Amino acid sequence: MSSLSFNFAPDFRPLAARMRPRTIAEYIGQAHLLGEGQPLRQALEAGRAHSMMLWGPPGTGKTTLAELIAHYSNAHVERISAVTSGVKDIRGAIEQAQAIAQSRGQRTLLFVDEVHRFNKSQQDAFLPFIEDGTVIFIGATTENPSFEINNALLSRARVYLIKRLSQDEIVHIITQALADTERGLGQRALNMPTDVLNKLAQLCDGDARKALNLLELMSDMVADGGTFTTEMLVQVAGHQVAGFDKNGDQFYDLISAVHKSIRGSAPDAALYWFCRILEGGGDPLYVARRLLAIASEDVGNADPAAMTIALNAWECFHRVGPAEGERAIAQAIVYLASAPKSNAVYTAFKAARALARETGQEAVPYHLRNAPTKLMAEMGFGAEYRYAHDEPNAYASGENYFPESLKESQFYFPTERGFEKRIKDKLVQLAQLDQASGRKRYE
């Protein structure tokens, strides 16, 4: 009785895993790091690896790059995910690296995914083994290392920025997977029209893994030799929220975009970024709080009502709930973006704060001090103080309200925009009264 032997070993890994690049030539994106002549590429091709931190959004090739570095360095690979690992796992990986070094004379590349999720003591556990060369440390993070990684670890690892892939690069990755007969879908001869391809690439927002996962789901809906449709894409993608991490860098990028659009008097753009935050599940009240800051920082006295409107939007949200409250915040965004702008108060406050920090030893002049007791009055406290309401125009022209050494100080320079022009006109009028008294306060 004869026996049959099969050499066929189906690869059940997801398409994204099967299509993972095996060489630098197959790697798509990050030309600023791996392009011809770039230092990192030269180091890899020469087999020289060093500890590094890979910082970038999901699906941009951080893990793949770590695997390539290990391949080109002929290094053993140990992998840890900070999501599921602790100090025990770190210790186990280090012991394995030490054993590999003794038995094979081979270095170990220790890849730590989501390294920012480790606390300080866990991050510190790597330091001595990076120092003595036991491991080549590669950490991957979606968060800004400056805020999430210990300085001691950062000083031992070079940080590389992994950029979000462009739409053209995502198109290239999808096309490559459709054509690859060994690891991809090439044997199925599937056809993807250009409009569907572009929509898929756009939907993925620079995330190659997401693109390949959606492609694989779509491929289950079409027969060999068939054609993809927009309807298939809609069916597998469902309601795709904007790429968003409520606690991550992208959240603060979106908040920054709202702020800068309002400052730039672009209400449509400000509304768009606000809606991106809402669609991503962000907290609208965080935006409302930022509007209060914008009202004082960027609108200021050019429109004093801006702060009231921002505060009312916040209050409205609390009283009527998200549906109508989000619209109230949108109203405040449009108002602030359309309002005249002035940062004169913001600038004046910073300048005054800096001077106060430098001159904190200056005493309050006697005429500005209270004299609640007879003794204090006898010491001259409050002497010669001029009560402004008893003066012509309710203004004590020529009076000095600074310490004597700082009497020429000026911080607030009102603009010609909006209500602040009226403030400036008022201060100019007072300056004329000061000049008549022999002292200039404002030019």
MARRO-265927 format. One record per residue (C-alpha): residue number from 0; y, z, x. Coordinates in steps of 0.001 Angstrom, whole numbers, always signed. Layout:
N
pos: NUM	v: Y	w: Z	u: X
...
% end
This chain:
443
pos: 0	v: +0	w: +0	u: +0
pos: 1	v: +3191	w: -1149	u: +1590
pos: 2	v: +6348	w: +876	u: +1566
pos: 3	v: +9796	w: -459	u: +1162
pos: 4	v: +12639	w: +619	u: +3430
pos: 5	v: +16259	w: +290	u: +2460
pos: 6	v: +19140	w: +137	u: +4919
pos: 7	v: +21646	w: -1	u: +2091
pos: 8	v: +23794	w: +3135	u: +1987
pos: 9	v: +26416	w: +2881	u: -735
pos: 10	v: +29786	w: +4361	u: +58
pos: 11	v: +30764	w: +6540	u: -2852
pos: 12	v: +34022	w: +7699	u: -1320
pos: 13	v: +37230	w: +6924	u: -3239
pos: 14	v: +38946	w: +3671	u: -2356
pos: 15	v: +41784	w: +5563	u: -639
pos: 16	v: +39292	w: +7230	u: +1712
pos: 17	v: +37391	w: +4000	u: +2405
pos: 18	v: +40583	w: +2139	u: +3262
pos: 19	v: +41829	w: +4762	u: +5696
pos: 20	v: +43010	w: +2908	u: +8857
pos: 21	v: +40658	w: +3113	u: +11842
pos: 22	v: +43041	w: +1793	u: +14482
pos: 23	v: +46774	w: +1704	u: +15101
pos: 24	v: +46689	w: -2012	u: +14289
pos: 25	v: +45408	w: -1227	u: +10778
pos: 26	v: +47997	w: +1512	u: +10208
pos: 27	v: +50797	w: +446	u: +7860
pos: 28	v: +54216	w: +2066	u: +8022
pos: 29	v: +55968	w: +4472	u: +10414
pos: 30	v: +57109	w: +1656	u: +12698
pos: 31	v: +59677	w: +4048	u: +14171
pos: 32	v: +56731	w: +5984	u: +15642
pos: 33	v: +53883	w: +3492	u: +16003
pos: 34	v: +55682	w: +184	u: +16478
pos: 35	v: +55198	w: -1787	u: +19685
pos: 36	v: +56775	w: +30	u: +22601
pos: 37	v: +57391	w: +3288	u: +20734
pos: 38	v: +56667	w: +6395	u: +22865
pos: 39	v: +54107	w: +7910	u: +20466
pos: 40	v: +52135	w: +4682	u: +20303
pos: 41	v: +52176	w: +4355	u: +24078
pos: 42	v: +50957	w: +7935	u: +24423
pos: 43	v: +48107	w: +7364	u: +21967
pos: 44	v: +46984	w: +4122	u: +23550
pos: 45	v: +46928	w: +5883	u: +26914
pos: 46	v: +44807	w: +8678	u: +25449
pos: 47	v: +47518	w: +11303	u: +25890
pos: 48	v: +47936	w: +13621	u: +22933
pos: 49	v: +50238	w: +16581	u: +22471
pos: 50	v: +50754	w: +19205	u: +19808
pos: 51	v: +52960	w: +18033	u: +16979
pos: 52	v: +54178	w: +18645	u: +13463
pos: 53	v: +54001	w: +15731	u: +10996
pos: 54	v: +56625	w: +16183	u: +8281
pos: 55	v: +56743	w: +13839	u: +5312
pos: 56	v: +55985	w: +13246	u: +1618
pos: 57	v: +52434	w: +13069	u: +236
pos: 58	v: +50442	w: +9880	u: +732
pos: 59	v: +52414	w: +8601	u: +3723
pos: 60	v: +49642	w: +8767	u: +6329
pos: 61	v: +49930	w: +12202	u: +7963
pos: 62	v: +46188	w: +12947	u: +7869
pos: 63	v: +45346	w: +9400	u: +8906
pos: 64	v: +47677	w: +9613	u: +11873
pos: 65	v: +46013	w: +12862	u: +12950
pos: 66	v: +42600	w: +11185	u: +12768
pos: 67	v: +43849	w: +8265	u: +14867
pos: 68	v: +45269	w: +10618	u: +17461
pos: 69	v: +41875	w: +12329	u: +17735
pos: 70	v: +40120	w: +8957	u: +18036
pos: 71	v: +42387	w: +7654	u: +20784
pos: 72	v: +42251	w: +10987	u: +22620
pos: 73	v: +38451	w: +11191	u: +22441
pos: 74	v: +38870	w: +14665	u: +20993
pos: 75	v: +36644	w: +16725	u: +18740
pos: 76	v: +38315	w: +17357	u: +15370
pos: 77	v: +38531	w: +20635	u: +13488
pos: 78	v: +40220	w: +20590	u: +10086
pos: 79	v: +41820	w: +23465	u: +8197
pos: 80	v: +43720	w: +23410	u: +4928
pos: 81	v: +46223	w: +26228	u: +4551
pos: 82	v: +45656	w: +26044	u: +796
pos: 83	v: +42077	w: +27361	u: +1072
pos: 84	v: +41901	w: +28944	u: +4536
pos: 85	v: +42817	w: +32265	u: +6097
pos: 86	v: +42760	w: +33983	u: +9486
pos: 87	v: +38939	w: +34036	u: +9437
pos: 88	v: +38873	w: +30235	u: +9185
pos: 89	v: +41442	w: +29924	u: +11959
pos: 90	v: +39330	w: +32166	u: +14181
pos: 91	v: +36212	w: +30121	u: +13373
pos: 92	v: +37932	w: +26843	u: +14271
pos: 93	v: +39161	w: +28301	u: +17575
pos: 94	v: +35697	w: +29609	u: +18459
pos: 95	v: +34244	w: +26179	u: +17721
pos: 96	v: +36881	w: +24568	u: +19940
pos: 97	v: +36039	w: +26951	u: +22771
pos: 98	v: +32319	w: +26212	u: +22384
pos: 99	v: +32945	w: +22442	u: +22412
pos: 100	v: +35049	w: +22778	u: +25554
pos: 101	v: +32287	w: +24712	u: +27345
pos: 102	v: +29337	w: +22569	u: +26218
pos: 103	v: +30895	w: +19096	u: +26305
pos: 104	v: +34046	w: +19513	u: +28334
pos: 105	v: +35870	w: +17985	u: +25373
pos: 106	v: +39211	w: +19017	u: +23937
pos: 107	v: +39588	w: +19814	u: +20250
pos: 108	v: +42257	w: +18495	u: +17955
pos: 109	v: +42962	w: +21142	u: +15330
pos: 110	v: +44446	w: +19531	u: +12225
pos: 111	v: +46082	w: +21981	u: +9817
pos: 112	v: +47039	w: +20455	u: +6482
pos: 113	v: +49830	w: +22057	u: +4399
pos: 114	v: +50590	w: +24285	u: +7391
pos: 115	v: +53760	w: +25583	u: +5723
pos: 116	v: +51560	w: +27551	u: +3316
pos: 117	v: +50412	w: +29836	u: +6141
pos: 118	v: +52442	w: +33014	u: +6520
pos: 119	v: +54048	w: +34135	u: +9788
pos: 120	v: +51057	w: +36087	u: +11076
pos: 121	v: +48694	w: +33224	u: +10289
pos: 122	v: +50959	w: +30741	u: +12070
pos: 123	v: +51232	w: +33112	u: +15050
pos: 124	v: +47442	w: +33107	u: +15380
pos: 125	v: +47578	w: +29567	u: +16775
pos: 126	v: +50076	w: +30274	u: +19556
pos: 127	v: +47871	w: +31540	u: +22425
pos: 128	v: +45373	w: +28719	u: +21964
pos: 129	v: +48073	w: +26068	u: +21978
pos: 130	v: +49486	w: +27707	u: +25106
pos: 131	v: +46197	w: +27720	u: +27039
pos: 132	v: +45215	w: +24207	u: +25939
pos: 133	v: +42210	w: +25224	u: +23851
pos: 134	v: +43465	w: +22980	u: +21041
pos: 135	v: +45809	w: +20094	u: +20467
pos: 136	v: +47581	w: +21394	u: +17397
pos: 137	v: +48656	w: +18976	u: +14655
pos: 138	v: +50221	w: +20424	u: +11535
pos: 139	v: +51015	w: +18406	u: +8427
pos: 140	v: +53687	w: +19568	u: +6026
pos: 141	v: +55657	w: +18225	u: +3092
pos: 142	v: +58312	w: +20917	u: +3617
pos: 143	v: +61160	w: +21077	u: +6102
pos: 144	v: +59668	w: +22710	u: +9251
pos: 145	v: +63040	w: +24227	u: +10098
pos: 146	v: +62674	w: +26524	u: +7085
pos: 147	v: +58919	w: +26925	u: +6705
pos: 148	v: +57503	w: +27010	u: +10255
pos: 149	v: +57955	w: +29845	u: +12762
pos: 150	v: +60282	w: +29063	u: +15637
pos: 151	v: +57582	w: +30089	u: +18098
pos: 152	v: +55205	w: +27472	u: +16686
pos: 153	v: +57941	w: +24843	u: +16401
pos: 154	v: +58830	w: +25304	u: +20066
pos: 155	v: +55268	w: +24357	u: +21035
pos: 156	v: +54932	w: +21301	u: +18797
pos: 157	v: +57105	w: +18223	u: +18597
pos: 158	v: +58232	w: +17354	u: +15066
pos: 159	v: +57756	w: +13783	u: +13857
pos: 160	v: +59327	w: +12624	u: +10601
pos: 161	v: +56849	w: +10631	u: +8514
pos: 162	v: +58884	w: +8420	u: +6214
pos: 163	v: +58109	w: +7456	u: +2647
pos: 164	v: +56494	w: +4005	u: +2628
pos: 165	v: +58590	w: +1102	u: +1430
pos: 166	v: +57623	w: -935	u: -1614
pos: 167	v: +56717	w: -3863	u: +654
pos: 168	v: +54409	w: -1609	u: +2673
pos: 169	v: +52718	w: -373	u: -496
pos: 170	v: +52282	w: -4000	u: -1612
pos: 171	v: +50667	w: -4727	u: +1772
pos: 172	v: +48253	w: -1799	u: +1373
pos: 173	v: +47243	w: -2866	u: -2152
pos: 174	v: +46802	w: -6488	u: -1113
pos: 175	v: +44718	w: -5416	u: +1869
pos: 176	v: +42415	w: -3340	u: -361
pos: 177	v: +41978	w: -6246	u: -2783
pos: 178	v: +41032	w: -8598	u: +55
pos: 179	v: +38830	w: -6341	u: +2207
pos: 180	v: +35189	w: -7240	u: +1542
pos: 181	v: +33761	w: -4459	u: +3708
pos: 182	v: +35595	w: -1353	u: +2528
pos: 183	v: +37793	w: -2558	u: -315
pos: 184	v: +37426	w: -4619	u: -3483
pos: 185	v: +37250	w: -8052	u: -1836
pos: 186	v: +33702	w: -8829	u: -3002
pos: 187	v: +34838	w: -8587	u: -6604
pos: 188	v: +37430	w: -11393	u: -6265
pos: 189	v: +39958	w: -9623	u: -8453
pos: 190	v: +43327	w: -11195	u: -9188
pos: 191	v: +46561	w: -9223	u: -9412
pos: 192	v: +49647	w: -11132	u: -10618
pos: 193	v: +52819	w: -10554	u: -8620
pos: 194	v: +54626	w: -8748	u: -11429
pos: 195	v: +51771	w: -6262	u: -11884
pos: 196	v: +51509	w: -5783	u: -8116
pos: 197	v: +55216	w: -5031	u: -7822
pos: 198	v: +55169	w: -2633	u: -10783
pos: 199	v: +52228	w: -766	u: -9294
pos: 200	v: +53963	w: -518	u: -5920
pos: 201	v: +57180	w: +650	u: -7508
pos: 202	v: +55397	w: +3246	u: -9633
pos: 203	v: +53793	w: +4851	u: -6583
pos: 204	v: +57126	w: +5764	u: -4991
pos: 205	v: +55951	w: +5335	u: -1392
pos: 206	v: +52612	w: +7148	u: -1856
pos: 207	v: +49767	w: +4991	u: -525
pos: 208	v: +47030	w: +7311	u: -1771
pos: 209	v: +48437	w: +7205	u: -5293
pos: 210	v: +48611	w: +3391	u: -5129
pos: 211	v: +44968	w: +3056	u: -4110
pos: 212	v: +43803	w: +5627	u: -6661
pos: 213	v: +45534	w: +3736	u: -9478
pos: 214	v: +44189	w: +446	u: -8173
pos: 215	v: +40653	w: +1848	u: -8233
pos: 216	v: +41088	w: +3105	u: -11795
pos: 217	v: +42350	w: -310	u: -12874
pos: 218	v: +39440	w: -2030	u: -11143
pos: 219	v: +37027	w: -133	u: -13415
pos: 220	v: +38660	w: -1844	u: -16389
pos: 221	v: +38221	w: -5455	u: -15274
pos: 222	v: +35153	w: -7607	u: -14677
pos: 223	v: +34455	w: -9307	u: -11365
pos: 224	v: +36754	w: -12282	u: -10958
pos: 225	v: +39061	w: -10891	u: -13639
pos: 226	v: +42824	w: -10399	u: -13677
pos: 227	v: +44801	w: -7186	u: -13801
pos: 228	v: +47437	w: -6789	u: -16512
pos: 229	v: +50480	w: -4605	u: -17066
pos: 230	v: +48677	w: -3005	u: -20004
pos: 231	v: +45926	w: -1820	u: -17679
pos: 232	v: +48511	w: -273	u: -15380
pos: 233	v: +50166	w: +1532	u: -18282
pos: 234	v: +46774	w: +2781	u: -19461
pos: 235	v: +45748	w: +4285	u: -16096
pos: 236	v: +49178	w: +5567	u: -15136
pos: 237	v: +50113	w: +7119	u: -18446
pos: 238	v: +53472	w: +8873	u: -18478
pos: 239	v: +54213	w: +9058	u: -14762
pos: 240	v: +56862	w: +11646	u: -14039
pos: 241	v: +59265	w: +11102	u: -11189
pos: 242	v: +57976	w: +12178	u: -7798
pos: 243	v: +59111	w: +15777	u: -7740
pos: 244	v: +58267	w: +19155	u: -6257
pos: 245	v: +60128	w: +21947	u: -8011
pos: 246	v: +60110	w: +24055	u: -4861
pos: 247	v: +60246	w: +21379	u: -2198
pos: 248	v: +62621	w: +19190	u: -262
pos: 249	v: +62733	w: +16456	u: -2894
pos: 250	v: +64073	w: +18888	u: -5471
pos: 251	v: +66989	w: +19730	u: -3205
pos: 252	v: +67494	w: +16037	u: -2441
pos: 253	v: +67870	w: +15378	u: -6182
pos: 254	v: +70256	w: +18305	u: -6617
pos: 255	v: +72255	w: +16981	u: -3676
pos: 256	v: +72380	w: +13554	u: -5319
pos: 257	v: +73745	w: +15096	u: -8539
pos: 258	v: +76406	w: +16996	u: -6609
pos: 259	v: +77509	w: +14059	u: -4473
pos: 260	v: +77625	w: +11721	u: -7487
pos: 261	v: +79908	w: +14137	u: -9356
pos: 262	v: +82093	w: +14578	u: -6275
pos: 263	v: +82248	w: +10795	u: -5984
pos: 264	v: +83385	w: +10452	u: -9635
pos: 265	v: +80235	w: +8510	u: -10588
pos: 266	v: +79179	w: +9923	u: -13994
pos: 267	v: +76387	w: +7373	u: -14570
pos: 268	v: +74721	w: +8118	u: -11252
pos: 269	v: +75119	w: +11873	u: -11793
pos: 270	v: +73414	w: +11574	u: -15188
pos: 271	v: +70590	w: +9520	u: -13661
pos: 272	v: +69820	w: +12142	u: -10996
pos: 273	v: +70024	w: +14918	u: -13591
pos: 274	v: +67487	w: +13065	u: -15722
pos: 275	v: +65244	w: +12592	u: -12688
pos: 276	v: +65207	w: +16364	u: -12328
pos: 277	v: +64393	w: +16834	u: -16022
pos: 278	v: +61623	w: +14221	u: -15963
pos: 279	v: +60126	w: +15951	u: -12946
pos: 280	v: +59983	w: +19277	u: -14758
pos: 281	v: +62972	w: +20806	u: -12978
pos: 282	v: +64994	w: +23726	u: -14287
pos: 283	v: +68137	w: +22462	u: -16075
pos: 284	v: +69747	w: +25873	u: -15627
pos: 285	v: +69614	w: +25414	u: -11863
pos: 286	v: +71741	w: +22306	u: -12400
pos: 287	v: +74039	w: +24286	u: -14708
pos: 288	v: +74567	w: +26884	u: -11985
pos: 289	v: +75343	w: +24139	u: -9485
pos: 290	v: +77933	w: +22718	u: -11913
pos: 291	v: +79849	w: +25990	u: -11751
pos: 292	v: +79962	w: +25674	u: -7971
pos: 293	v: +81068	w: +22045	u: -8249
pos: 294	v: +83818	w: +23002	u: -10690
pos: 295	v: +85407	w: +25297	u: -8113
pos: 296	v: +84507	w: +23372	u: -4959
pos: 297	v: +85230	w: +19771	u: -5908
pos: 298	v: +87403	w: +19836	u: -9041
pos: 299	v: +89291	w: +23037	u: -8439
pos: 300	v: +92825	w: +23297	u: -9766
pos: 301	v: +93022	w: +19561	u: -10358
pos: 302	v: +91416	w: +20473	u: -13692
pos: 303	v: +91070	w: +24241	u: -14222
pos: 304	v: +89259	w: +23577	u: -17516
pos: 305	v: +86272	w: +22206	u: -15577
pos: 306	v: +84934	w: +25660	u: -14821
pos: 307	v: +85192	w: +26690	u: -18473
pos: 308	v: +83336	w: +23569	u: -19579
pos: 309	v: +80588	w: +24148	u: -17012
pos: 310	v: +80249	w: +27769	u: -18101
pos: 311	v: +80163	w: +26767	u: -21770
pos: 312	v: +77344	w: +24291	u: -21080
pos: 313	v: +75305	w: +27072	u: -19500
pos: 314	v: +75999	w: +29356	u: -22466
pos: 315	v: +75162	w: +26565	u: -24915
pos: 316	v: +71745	w: +26104	u: -23311
pos: 317	v: +70958	w: +29791	u: -23797
pos: 318	v: +72094	w: +29731	u: -27430
pos: 319	v: +70485	w: +26507	u: -28708
pos: 320	v: +67560	w: +25870	u: -26350
pos: 321	v: +66575	w: +22970	u: -24076
pos: 322	v: +66933	w: +19921	u: -26344
pos: 323	v: +70576	w: +20427	u: -27270
pos: 324	v: +71256	w: +22544	u: -24178
pos: 325	v: +70292	w: +19745	u: -21804
pos: 326	v: +72718	w: +17482	u: -23656
pos: 327	v: +75465	w: +20089	u: -23204
pos: 328	v: +74760	w: +20150	u: -19468
pos: 329	v: +74899	w: +16347	u: -19476
pos: 330	v: +78295	w: +16550	u: -21189
pos: 331	v: +79555	w: +18903	u: -18494
pos: 332	v: +78203	w: +16575	u: -15782
pos: 333	v: +80111	w: +13626	u: -17243
pos: 334	v: +83280	w: +15712	u: -17587
pos: 335	v: +83156	w: +16994	u: -14001
pos: 336	v: +82360	w: +13554	u: -12605
pos: 337	v: +85281	w: +12041	u: -14526
pos: 338	v: +87748	w: +14838	u: -13750
pos: 339	v: +90405	w: +14583	u: -11030
pos: 340	v: +89129	w: +16056	u: -7773
pos: 341	v: +90550	w: +18611	u: -5379
pos: 342	v: +88885	w: +20734	u: -2729
pos: 343	v: +92190	w: +22395	u: -1818
pos: 344	v: +91096	w: +25813	u: -3102
pos: 345	v: +87698	w: +25497	u: -1408
pos: 346	v: +89362	w: +24596	u: +1888
pos: 347	v: +91996	w: +27314	u: +1521
pos: 348	v: +89369	w: +29959	u: +803
pos: 349	v: +87347	w: +29045	u: +3897
pos: 350	v: +90438	w: +29078	u: +6089
pos: 351	v: +91620	w: +32420	u: +4686
pos: 352	v: +88154	w: +33914	u: +5125
pos: 353	v: +88030	w: +32783	u: +8746
pos: 354	v: +91440	w: +34293	u: +9496
pos: 355	v: +90512	w: +37536	u: +7732
pos: 356	v: +87398	w: +37753	u: +9891
pos: 357	v: +89461	w: +37331	u: +13055
pos: 358	v: +92338	w: +39658	u: +12100
pos: 359	v: +90627	w: +42469	u: +10242
pos: 360	v: +92501	w: +45026	u: +12337
pos: 361	v: +95904	w: +44058	u: +10918
pos: 362	v: +97353	w: +46868	u: +8816
pos: 363	v: +98674	w: +46342	u: +5289
pos: 364	v: +102510	w: +46390	u: +5499
pos: 365	v: +104023	w: +49607	u: +4141
pos: 366	v: +105944	w: +47870	u: +1378
pos: 367	v: +102680	w: +46501	u: -71
pos: 368	v: +100927	w: +49859	u: -137
pos: 369	v: +100703	w: +52144	u: -3160
pos: 370	v: +102331	w: +55586	u: -3012
pos: 371	v: +100495	w: +57700	u: -5594
pos: 372	v: +101471	w: +60975	u: -3885
pos: 373	v: +104772	w: +62456	u: -2739
pos: 374	v: +103529	w: +62622	u: +847
pos: 375	v: +102679	w: +58918	u: +884
pos: 376	v: +106076	w: +58076	u: -542
pos: 377	v: +107726	w: +60172	u: +2143
pos: 378	v: +105747	w: +58239	u: +4762
pos: 379	v: +107320	w: +55038	u: +3481
pos: 380	v: +104418	w: +53641	u: +1464
pos: 381	v: +105768	w: +51218	u: -1125
pos: 382	v: +109296	w: +51446	u: +263
pos: 383	v: +111484	w: +48394	u: -216
pos: 384	v: +108889	w: +46684	u: -2390
pos: 385	v: +110569	w: +44202	u: -4714
pos: 386	v: +109070	w: +44069	u: -8215
pos: 387	v: +108882	w: +40343	u: -8931
pos: 388	v: +109509	w: +40694	u: -12693
pos: 389	v: +112890	w: +42264	u: -11974
pos: 390	v: +113940	w: +39330	u: -9781
pos: 391	v: +115596	w: +36050	u: -10914
pos: 392	v: +112910	w: +33599	u: -12106
pos: 393	v: +110411	w: +36494	u: -11725
pos: 394	v: +110194	w: +35585	u: -8042
pos: 395	v: +111158	w: +37744	u: -5054
pos: 396	v: +112372	w: +34932	u: -2808
pos: 397	v: +111863	w: +35468	u: +886
pos: 398	v: +109434	w: +38362	u: +419
pos: 399	v: +106594	w: +38549	u: +2964
pos: 400	v: +103150	w: +39467	u: +1640
pos: 401	v: +101283	w: +39059	u: +4953
pos: 402	v: +101033	w: +41342	u: +7966
pos: 403	v: +104121	w: +40582	u: +10045
pos: 404	v: +102162	w: +38750	u: +12752
pos: 405	v: +100640	w: +36384	u: +10164
pos: 406	v: +103681	w: +35784	u: +7979
pos: 407	v: +103757	w: +32025	u: +8619
pos: 408	v: +100130	w: +31517	u: +7525
pos: 409	v: +99355	w: +28872	u: +4911
pos: 410	v: +95931	w: +27913	u: +3579
pos: 411	v: +96476	w: +26248	u: +211
pos: 412	v: +97771	w: +22678	u: +230
pos: 413	v: +97638	w: +21434	u: -3369
pos: 414	v: +97015	w: +17755	u: -4003
pos: 415	v: +98900	w: +15265	u: -6146
pos: 416	v: +95922	w: +14927	u: -8523
pos: 417	v: +95626	w: +16205	u: -12068
pos: 418	v: +96930	w: +19636	u: -12996
pos: 419	v: +97217	w: +20548	u: -9328
pos: 420	v: +100285	w: +18310	u: -9045
pos: 421	v: +102050	w: +20709	u: -11424
pos: 422	v: +100994	w: +23598	u: -9181
pos: 423	v: +102355	w: +21758	u: -6166
pos: 424	v: +105655	w: +21074	u: -7928
pos: 425	v: +105899	w: +24765	u: -8781
pos: 426	v: +105258	w: +25814	u: -5182
pos: 427	v: +107809	w: +23308	u: -3918
pos: 428	v: +110360	w: +24838	u: -6307
pos: 429	v: +109554	w: +28314	u: -4967
pos: 430	v: +109811	w: +27001	u: -1419
pos: 431	v: +113362	w: +25879	u: -2155
pos: 432	v: +114195	w: +29426	u: -3242
pos: 433	v: +112606	w: +30721	u: -23
pos: 434	v: +114668	w: +28321	u: +2065
pos: 435	v: +117810	w: +29585	u: +350
pos: 436	v: +116840	w: +33100	u: +1381
pos: 437	v: +116298	w: +32025	u: +5000
pos: 438	v: +112471	w: +31967	u: +4962
pos: 439	v: +110170	w: +29025	u: +4322
pos: 440	v: +106806	w: +29591	u: +2707
pos: 441	v: +105754	w: +26093	u: +1650
pos: 442	v: +107050	w: +22766	u: +2831
% end
